Amino acid sequence: APVAGDIDRFNEVNQEETQSTGARYVDVTGRSRSAAGDRGSVVGDGLHPSGGMYEAWARLALPEAVAALKSSW
């Protein structure tokens, strides 16, 4: 799908730019794509992420957040 390719290219640049600053990067696109068709991953409007999806993204980000906090001490 053309949009998926655009998102992948955006994520590649986003990751490169993020890492060039020394910041941490977490790619949540794979998790979002794996939930495609799962009505529980979006709210009633069919567009915006549900609380469950935000939780899944947070779980992906948590190890990087913990590592960043540990490295700052």
ABEGO torsion letter per residue (X at the ends): XAAAAAAAAAAAAAAAAAAAAGBBBBBAAAAAAAABGBAAABBAAGABBBAAAAAAAAAAAAAAAAAAAAAAX
